[in-house]
Amino acid sequence: MSYFSHSWLPFIYLYGLGGLLFISGIVITLKSGSFNLKNHVHRQWFWVLVFGFIWYMTMHGGLTLLALGYNQLAVLIMFLVTGLSITGTILLRRKILYNK
């Protein structure tokens, strides 16, 4: 069994199909009117959902790279994602606190 079929093929399936279902769910909630992007709180939750999906996908990919022996690339990706997470959290909290 190749590395692709037991490591990357499930990854592509998980986040490919999961991404389609995620996007479909967002579109359905937008069209039904229960999710309104003009509402500030809904817009914040939209970005939390999108960022969460991307964060889990990136961390899963980084850990897969680590398991396959690409240590430097995996650590670099995980540090970048962690740094972006911390920066985004600080900026979001600052925006929420000072825009009220």
C-alpha positions, 0 to 999 in steps of 0.5 A: 500500500502506498503512502498516498492511498493510506495517508493522503487519499483519506485526507482528500476524501475527508476534507473534500466531501466535508468541505462540500457538505460544509459549503452546502450547509452554509448556502442552505442556511443563507438561503433560508434566512436563518443566517444573515451576513448583514448581522454583525454577530452572524458575520463573526460566526461565519468567519469562526466556522470558516477559520475552524474548518481551515484550521483543522484541515491544516493541522491534520495535514501538518500532522500527516506530514509529520507522520510521513517524516516531513518534520521541518515542513510540518513544524513550519506549517503548524507554527504558521497556523498557530501564529495566525490563530493567535494574531487573529484572536488578538485582532478580533478581540481588539475589534470587538472591545473597541467597536462597541 
